[in-house]
């Protein structure tokens, strides 16, 4: 029994052919994500490029293997595709990295500040998320406000439902991907119609929500085969599933973006987000944590400095390799505020302070950056776990696996056991567990925990 597992990420598009019975990977694919369109606060991507990747991939897999029993899909969250009707063929995906809601209105305040005034934390509690940069509803509101000629009766997609629609003709999305738009009643798992109306989105055609996580939402017809296509699962939820957390485990998921997370059985809003998980559970989540893209600001600076001084160009991976060869962890009173990207708490960038005549070195800058990241995770875990002490921390995501000194800094700051996730590609491990459910091999995500993907 073979399934194609696809991960539509921010940096890479990845896919694998999985043998469900054996728990093995038959073939892997990986390519860079489509290039960004737009400048300044705009972060758009040609949405059709995601669809082309999936179609080409699936068609190749069908040529290589006799039968494919299904397609399971995990995608980056918060972003959206808004397609004015009728479709014009040049749809763009507005990424979670888009910050257009920080543009100013005519009255001088930002669109985000205006929306925060209109939609308080109390008003948004049932959504499980709160008004912040990167949220789909904020950037869609800004887009329509800045483009008065744009039709208000278009069709809205998550990037996952856009792919599903292109394959099957059905615009269907999973609650885990709907919630980060900020328009879902996460407690009752339905679109929040009053919020949609108050934002002026009431003429927009929304995706159909599927509450059956393991039931196919459409069929892709290609090369004489009919392949079931399962819902678009949020990449965070799939990644957490791939970590196989135990009760009392906290997860810090560090990739291009990052979150700190606890799994809970109850919808209990607070100073964090309550994101739908699987089978009635939720992820207590604090996002906009410092992550790989924050570290890349420093790495890009180091790489540029080397190029300007030596004429030698190094990729980020090569720069990390050189740094890790003899890296020494040590602060020497330097402090780095690594919030180089705007967050709801800090919009004006990060800083490096405490520089003296003898401590300005690559190792001290990165050590201080790691310490700042670890402290941020610690502070936010205290918010999540105020009534439930943590037993251990699972460090997930590619940055955790590639940056052992960061994991060490987290362990030392947290003061409890800290371990890496079972395999580096947690999303793929999670998609395997989901595929087991979709194929009927297990009855729930917690059943037969020994059935895990082998590297």
C-alpha positions in Angstrom: 0.0 0.0 0.0 1.6 3.2 -1.2 0.8 6.8 -0.4 2.3 10.1 -1.6 3.0 12.5 1.3 3.5 16.1 0.4 4.8 19.0 2.5 4.3 22.5 1.1 6.7 24.4 3.3 7.9 28.0 3.3 11.5 27.2 2.2 11.1 23.9 0.4 8.5 21.7 -1.3 9.0 18.1 -0.2 7.3 14.8 -1.0 7.8 11.1 -0.4 6.3 7.9 -1.5 5.6 5.9 1.6 5.1 2.1 2.0 2.3 2.1 4.6 2.8 -1.6 5.7 6.5 -1.4 6.1 6.8 2.2 7.4 9.5 3.0 4.9 10.3 5.7 2.4 10.4 4.5 -1.1 11.4 7.8 -2.8 12.0 11.4 -1.8 11.6 14.7 -3.7 12.7 18.1 -2.6 13.0 21.5 -4.4 13.1 25.1 -3.3 9.8 26.8 -2.7 8.6 29.2 -5.5 10.3 32.5 -5.5 8.7 35.4 -3.7 6.9 38.1 -5.6 6.6 41.6 -4.2 8.8 43.9 -2.1 8.8 45.5 1.3 5.9 44.1 3.3 4.4 42.1 0.4 5.3 38.4 0.3 3.4 36.8 -2.5 4.0 33.6 -4.5 2.5 32.4 -7.8 0.0 29.9 -6.5 -0.1 27.9 -9.7 3.6 26.9 -9.1 2.5 24.9 -6.1 -0.1 23.1 -8.2 2.4 22.3 -11.0 4.8 20.8 -8.4 2.1 18.5 -7.1 0.8 17.5 -10.5 4.2 16.7 -11.9 5.2 14.8 -8.7 2.0 12.7 -8.7 2.2 11.9 -12.4 5.8 10.8 -12.0 5.0 8.6 -9.0 2.3 6.9 -11.0 4.8 6.1 -13.8 7.2 4.6 -11.2 4.7 2.6 -9.1 1.8 0.4 -10.1 -0.7 1.9 -7.7 -1.0 4.9 -5.4 -3.7 4.6 -2.8 -3.8 8.3 -1.7 -2.3 11.7 -1.4 -1.9 13.3 2.1 -0.9 16.9 2.3 0.6 19.2 4.9 0.9 22.9 4.2 2.2 26.1 5.7 -0.5 28.0 7.5 -2.0 31.6 8.0 -1.7 32.5 4.3 -4.4 32.5 1.6 -5.3 32.7 -2.0 -8.0 35.2 -2.9 -9.3 34.6 -6.4 -11.8 37.2 -7.8 -14.6 35.5 -9.8 -14.4 34.5 -12.5 -10.9 33.0 -12.1 -8.4 35.1 -14.0 -5.6 32.6 -14.0 -3.0 34.7 -12.2 -3.8 33.8 -8.6 -1.2 34.6 -5.9 -0.6 33.1 -2.5 -0.3 35.7 0.2 2.2 34.1 2.6 2.2 34.1 6.4 5.4 36.2 6.0 3.4 39.0 4.3 3.0 42.1 6.6 0.9 44.4 4.5 -1.4 44.9 7.5 1.3 47.1 9.0 0.7 49.7 6.2 -0.9 52.9 7.4 -4.4 53.9 6.7 -5.4 57.5 5.8 -5.9 58.3 9.5 -2.3 57.4 10.3 -2.8 54.2 12.2 -1.9 50.8 10.8 -4.5 48.4 9.5 -3.5 45.9 12.2 -3.9 48.5 14.9 -7.3 49.4 13.6 -8.4 45.7 13.5 -7.1 45.2 17.0 -9.3 48.0 18.2 -12.3 46.5 16.4 -11.8 42.9 17.3 -10.6 42.5 20.9 -9.1 39.5 22.5 -12.4 38.7 24.1 -14.2 39.0 20.7 -11.6 36.6 19.1 -11.5 34.0 21.9 -13.8 31.6 20.2 -11.4 31.7 17.2 -8.6 30.6 19.3 -6.3 33.1 17.6 -5.9 36.9 17.9 -5.3 39.8 15.6 -1.6 39.8 14.6 0.6 40.4 11.6 0.8 37.4 9.3 -2.8 36.4 9.9 -4.8 35.8 6.8 -7.9 37.9 7.7 -5.7 40.9 8.5 -3.9 40.9 5.2 -7.1 40.1 3.2 -8.8 43.0 4.9 -5.9 45.3 4.0 -5.8 44.1 0.4 -9.5 44.8 -0.1 -9.2 48.2 1.6 -6.3 49.2 -0.5 -7.9 48.0 -3.8 -11.4 49.3 -3.9 -11.9 48.1 -7.4 -11.2 44.5 -6.5 -14.4 42.3 -6.5 -15.7 41.5 -3.0 -17.4 38.3 -4.1 -14.3 36.2 -4.9 -13.3 32.8 -3.7 -11.0 32.2 -0.7 -8.6 29.3 -0.4 -5.9 28.1 1.9 -2.9 27.1 -0.1 -3.9 23.5 0.6 -7.5 23.9 -0.5 -6.2 25.7 -3.6 -4.1 22.6 -4.5 -7.0 20.3 -3.7 -9.4 22.4 -5.8 -6.9 22.3 -8.7 -6.7 18.5 -8.4 -10.3 17.6 -7.7 -12.5 20.6 -8.4 -13.5 20.8 -4.7 -12.4 23.7 -2.5 -12.2 21.8 0.8 -10.0 22.6 3.8 -9.2 21.0 7.2 -9.9 23.0 10.4 -6.2 23.0 11.3 -5.6 25.1 8.2 -8.8 27.2 8.4 -8.1 28.4 12.0 -4.9 30.3 11.3 -6.9 32.6 8.9 -8.6 34.0 12.0 -12.1 33.3 10.7 -12.9 29.9 12.2 -14.8 29.3 15.4 -12.2 26.9 16.7 -14.4 25.7 19.6 -17.4 24.7 17.4 -15.3 24.1 14.2 -17.4 26.2 11.9 -16.8 29.5 10.1 -17.5 32.5 12.4 -20.2 34.1 10.3 -20.6 37.2 12.4 -16.9 37.9 12.3 -16.9 37.3 8.5 -19.7 39.8 8.2 -18.1 42.4 10.4 -14.9 42.2 8.3 -16.9 42.8 5.1 -16.2 39.3 3.8 -19.8 38.1 3.6 -19.9 37.9 -0.2 -16.7 35.8 -0.4 -17.1 32.1 -1.1 -15.3 30.2 1.6 -13.8 26.7 1.5 -16.0 23.8 2.6 -14.8 22.6 6.0 -14.2 18.9 6.5 -14.6 17.6 10.0 -13.6 14.1 8.9 -9.8 14.2 9.1 -9.2 10.8 7.5 -11.8 10.8 4.8 -10.9 11.7 1.2 -12.3 15.0 0.1 -11.9 14.4 -3.6 -10.4 12.3 -6.3 -7.5 13.2 -8.7 -8.0 11.6 -12.1 -4.8 11.1 -14.0 -3.3 8.6 -16.4 -6.2 6.3 -16.0 -6.0 6.2 -12.2 -8.4 7.7 -9.6 -6.4 8.7 -6.5 -8.1 9.8 -3.3 -7.0 13.2 -2.1 -7.2 13.8 1.7 -7.6 17.1 3.4 -4.9 19.8 3.8 -3.5 19.4 7.3 -1.7 22.3 9.0 2.1 21.7 9.0 2.4 22.6 12.6 -0.2 20.0 13.7 1.4 17.4 11.5 4.9 18.2 12.8 3.7 18.0 16.4 2.1 14.6 15.6 5.5 13.5 14.2 7.2 14.3 17.5 5.0 11.7 19.3 4.8 13.8 22.5 4.0 12.2 25.8 1.8 13.8 28.5 3.8 16.6 30.1 6.0 17.2 27.1 6.4 20.7 25.7 7.5 21.2 22.1 9.5 24.0 20.6 9.2 23.7 16.8 12.0 25.7 15.2 12.0 25.9 11.4 11.7 29.1 9.2 9.1 30.1 11.8 8.8 28.8 15.3 6.2 28.1 18.0 6.1 26.7 21.6 3.4 24.2 22.0 1.5 22.0 24.5 -1.2 19.4 23.6 -4.4 19.6 25.5 -7.8 17.9 25.6 -9.8 21.1 26.4 -10.6 24.4 24.7 -9.2 26.7 27.3 -8.4 30.2 25.8 -5.7 32.4 27.4 -2.7 34.4 26.5 -1.9 32.0 23.7 -3.6 30.5 20.7 -5.9 27.4 20.8 -5.4 25.7 17.5 -7.4 22.6 16.4 -5.3 19.4 16.5 -6.7 16.0 15.8 -9.5 14.0 17.4 -10.9 16.7 19.6 -7.6 17.9 20.9 -6.0 21.4 20.7 -2.5 22.8 20.5 -1.9 25.6 23.1 0.4 27.6 20.9 2.5 30.8 21.1 3.8 31.7 17.7 6.0 34.4 16.2 8.9 32.9 18.2 12.5 33.6 17.0 13.3 31.0 14.4 15.5 30.1 11.5 14.8 33.2 9.6 16.0 35.3 12.5 19.3 33.5 12.6 19.5 33.8 8.8 19.8 37.6 9.3 23.0 37.1 11.2 24.3 34.3 8.8 23.5 36.5 5.8 25.6 39.3 7.4 28.5 36.9 8.1 28.3 35.5 4.5 28.3 39.0 3.0 31.2 40.1 5.1 33.3 37.2 4.0 32.4 37.9 0.3 33.2 41.6 0.6 36.5 40.9 2.2 37.7 37.8 0.3 35.6 37.6 -2.8 34.4 34.1 -1.8 30.7 33.5 -1.8 29.4 31.0 0.7 25.9 29.6 0.9 24.1 29.7 4.3 24.8 26.0 4.7 28.5 26.5 4.0 28.7 29.4 6.4 27.0 27.3 9.2 29.5 24.5 8.5 32.4 26.8 8.9 31.0 28.3 12.1 30.2 24.9 13.6 33.6 23.5 13.0 35.0 25.0 16.2 32.2 27.0 17.7 32.6 28.0 21.4 29.5 28.9 23.4 30.2 32.1 25.4 28.4 35.3 26.1 31.1 37.7 27.4 28.3 40.2 28.4 27.0 40.7 24.9 23.2 40.7 24.4 21.3 40.1 21.2 17.6 40.9 20.8 17.0 38.6 17.9 13.5 40.0 17.0 14.7 41.2 13.6 11.2 40.5 12.2 8.2 42.4 13.5 6.0 40.6 16.1 2.9 41.8 17.8 5.0 42.7 20.9 7.9 44.4 19.0 7.7 46.1 15.6 10.9 48.0 15.5 13.6 45.3 15.0 16.3 43.7 17.1 19.5 44.9 18.6 23.0 43.9 19.5 24.3 45.5 22.7 27.1 45.2 25.2 29.7 45.4 22.5 33.2 46.0 23.9 36.7 46.2 22.4 37.3 42.5 22.9 34.0 40.6 22.5 32.8 41.3 19.0 33.2 37.9 17.5 31.0 35.5 15.5 30.9 33.0 18.4 29.8 35.6 21.0 27.2 37.1 18.7 25.6 33.7 18.0 26.0 32.6 21.6 24.0 35.7 22.7 21.5 35.0 20.0 21.0 31.4 21.2 20.6 32.7 24.7 18.0 35.2 23.7 16.0 32.5 21.8 16.2 30.1 24.7 15.1 32.8 27.2 12.1 33.7 24.9 11.0 30.0 24.7 11.4 29.7 28.5 9.3 32.8 29.1 6.5 31.6 26.8 6.5 28.1 28.2 5.8 29.6 31.6 2.6 31.1 30.1 1.5 27.8 28.6 2.4 25.5 31.5 1.3 27.7 34.4 -1.0 24.9 35.7 0.8 21.8 34.3 4.5 21.4 35.0 6.6 20.3 32.1 8.5 17.0 32.2 10.6 17.4 29.2 11.1 19.6 26.1 11.1 18.2 22.5 13.1 20.3 20.1 11.7 19.9 16.6 12.3 21.4 13.2 15.3 21.6 10.9 16.9 24.4 12.9 16.9 22.3 16.1 18.6 19.4 14.3 21.2 21.5 12.5 22.1 23.7 15.5 23.1 21.6 18.5 24.4 24.7 20.4 20.9 26.2 20.3 19.4 22.9 21.8 22.1 23.1 24.5 21.1 26.7 25.3 17.5 25.7 25.5 18.3 22.7 27.8 20.4 24.8 30.1 17.8 27.6 30.3 14.8 25.2 30.8 16.5 23.1 33.5 14.7 19.9 32.4 15.5 17.1 30.0 15.6 18.3 26.4 15.6 16.0 23.4 15.3 16.1 19.7 12.2 14.8 17.9 12.3 11.1 16.8 13.4 11.9 13.2 14.5 15.1 11.6 11.5 15.4 9.2 8.7 15.5 11.8 6.2 16.5 9.1 6.9 13.4 7.1 6.7 11.3 10.3 3.3 12.9 11.1 2.0 12.4 7.6 2.9 8.7 7.9 0.7 8.4 11.1 -2.1 10.3 9.3 -1.8 8.0 6.3 -2.2 5.0 8.6 -5.5 6.5 9.8 -6.6 7.4 6.2 -5.8 3.8 5.0 -7.6 2.3 8.0 -4.5 0.6 9.3 -5.0 2.2 12.7 -8.2 3.7 14.3 -6.7 6.8 15.8 -3.5 8.8 15.9 -2.6 7.4 19.4 -3.2 3.7 18.4 -0.2 1.5 18.0 2.4 4.1 18.7 5.2 1.7 17.8 4.2 2.1 14.1 6.4 4.9 13.2 8.2 5.9 10.0 11.7 4.6 9.7 14.4 6.9 8.3 
